């Protein structure tokens, strides 16, 4: 709470490096020229760590993260098929 920005960044970065990204998504919003409505296109890429030679990546996750993903219909089978 009383850390400066650099100290806080280093602490957070240490913990974040332990996690692996399994899905990357981007949403593109654009306004229709003829009206005040907008449209959104969503693109999703499922990622999965690969093994390389002797190095085998370990996965670490939080139970609350799995609950969140499950609640919002994350397709865990697509993670497996990306391997």
C-alpha positions as CSV (number, residue, x, y, z in Angstrom):
1,X,0.0,0.0,0.0
2,X,2.9,2.4,0.7
3,X,5.2,1.1,-2.1
4,X,6.4,3.4,-4.8
5,X,5.4,2.5,-8.4
6,X,8.6,0.7,-9.2
7,X,8.6,-1.5,-6.1
8,X,4.9,-2.4,-6.6
9,X,5.6,-3.3,-10.2
10,X,8.4,-5.6,-9.3
11,X,6.3,-7.4,-6.6
12,X,3.4,-7.9,-9.0
13,X,5.7,-9.0,-11.9
14,X,7.2,-11.7,-9.8
15,X,3.8,-13.3,-9.1
16,X,2.5,-12.8,-12.6
17,X,5.4,-14.6,-14.2
18,X,4.2,-17.8,-12.5
19,X,1.0,-17.9,-14.6
20,X,0.5,-18.9,-18.2
21,X,-1.9,-17.3,-20.6
22,X,-4.4,-19.8,-22.0
23,X,-6.7,-17.5,-24.0
24,X,-6.1,-14.2,-25.7
25,X,-9.0,-12.1,-27.0
26,X,-9.5,-8.7,-28.6
27,X,-12.7,-6.8,-29.3
28,X,-13.0,-4.3,-32.1
29,X,-15.7,-1.6,-31.9
30,X,-16.6,0.6,-34.7
31,X,-19.4,3.2,-35.2
32,X,-21.7,2.8,-38.2
33,X,-21.5,5.9,-40.4
34,X,-25.2,6.0,-41.1
35,X,-26.4,5.9,-37.5
36,X,-25.4,6.3,-33.9
37,X,-25.1,2.5,-33.4
38,X,-21.8,0.6,-33.1
39,X,-20.8,-2.9,-33.9
40,X,-18.4,-5.2,-32.1
41,X,-16.4,-8.0,-33.5
42,X,-14.7,-10.4,-31.1
43,X,-11.6,-12.5,-32.0
44,X,-10.3,-15.3,-29.7
45,X,-7.1,-17.2,-29.8
46,X,-6.6,-20.2,-27.5
47,X,-3.0,-20.6,-26.4
48,X,-1.2,-23.5,-24.7
49,X,2.4,-23.8,-23.6
50,X,4.5,-26.2,-25.6
51,X,7.2,-28.4,-24.3
52,X,10.6,-27.8,-25.8
53,X,13.2,-30.5,-25.3
54,X,13.8,-31.2,-21.6
55,X,11.8,-28.2,-20.4
56,X,8.3,-29.0,-19.5
57,X,6.1,-26.0,-18.5
58,X,4.1,-26.2,-15.3
59,X,0.7,-24.7,-15.1
60,X,-0.4,-22.8,-12.1
61,X,-3.9,-21.4,-11.6
62,X,-6.3,-20.1,-9.0
63,X,-9.5,-21.9,-8.2
64,X,-11.4,-18.7,-8.4
65,X,-10.1,-18.2,-12.0
66,X,-11.4,-21.6,-13.0
67,X,-14.8,-20.9,-11.4
68,X,-15.0,-17.6,-13.4
69,X,-14.0,-19.2,-16.7
70,X,-16.5,-22.1,-16.1
71,X,-19.3,-19.7,-15.2
72,X,-18.8,-17.8,-18.5
73,X,-18.6,-20.9,-20.6
74,X,-14.9,-21.0,-21.3
75,X,-14.3,-24.1,-23.5
76,X,-11.5,-26.0,-21.8
77,X,-11.5,-28.5,-24.6
78,X,-10.2,-25.9,-27.1
79,X,-7.2,-25.3,-24.9
80,X,-6.3,-29.0,-25.2
81,X,-6.9,-29.1,-29.0
82,X,-4.5,-26.2,-29.4
83,X,-1.6,-28.4,-28.2
